[in-house]
């Protein structure tokens, strides 16, 4: 059985490495050109090369988004750009405009072409056509439900990629121009201002079109068994901590399925973690039923900043049993914390010692990004993260 792929966003080189260390089988990134997340840091050609090298050493993959809606002026230079990123080592392109497909397939035989969710594909006839045109994988519209996904796969046999976690568009992905009209920023060429998340006044009452985030953690078993090839997490603008947390949870769920140890207890535990890391409510949206008012906010919404992330682990000295960290949020001696590692291992630890960069004892960590140390007998892997512990 071919194991399902866990696919993560990566907004920069640091997040690419974190995503791959914390369980992603592949990452999707944007370059400095032709990407729908123009406000992300995005990757230079040299950074793409470094990211691909890092991924390939782990036997993992990197996909590049080339998914804007092209206008005439956007075409200038795109072919040279495609060659440059192929030379940098990219494994696949995620595209929304079909004119690129034949060029890539005719000139770069070893590079896959995936059709972006921006094309809003929802039926098997469209998928069959795309397969004949050379598309290797289709990222289905977020609005496609379980039964339709299964029928599309059964009829076409093509690799199918589906979003499982993160923000949802209020309108069909790739078919919204609210940002264009309201702010002058083209939502389909990298400039979306997320107008659907604005708070408005309607008849002197708060109103929003915002929808809740997507969370399909309870349905991973179903997605594997209906033939989905890749499980995609949204969020090239998300933090490294968010990615590490979400990927760790989905990695455990996926691996537990294949190890025949997946049960409700594990799903409940990981869901609590997933809900805490998000600053919005979430739902399953269209996967098991048509979305309804329970999947939206309507009367305004609030996004609460998450303070669970306490520290990033820089290194661990095995001989001295000394862990070096960079502080992210306030914590103190006596606090119960959870240390989660790229290996998937988690340690519950009560902070009983803490030292500053001069190795002077301190009682609290209250300076953002301060370098601190603590002694602990159990080995802590570099790039581990520390968060608040909740029973």
Secondary structure, 3 states (H helix, E strand, C coil): CCCCEEEEECCCHHHHHHHHHCCCCEEEEEECCCCCCCCCCCECHHHHHHHHHHHHHCCCEEEEEECCCCCHHHHCCHHHHHHHHHHCCCCEEEECCCHHHHHHHHHCCCCEEEECHHHCCCCHHHHHHHHHCCCCEEECCCCCCHHHHHHHHHHHCCEEEEEEEECCCCCCCCCCCHHHHHHCCCHHHCCCCCHHHCCEEECCEEECCCECEEECHHHHHHHHHCCCCEEEECCCCCCHHHHHHHHHHHHHHHHHHHCCCCCHHHHHHHHHHHHHHCCCCEECCCCCCCCCHHHECCCCCCCCCCCCEEEEEEEEECCCCEEEEEECCCEECCCEEEEECCCCCEEEEECCCCECCCCCECCEECCCCCEEEEECCCCCCCCCEEEECCC
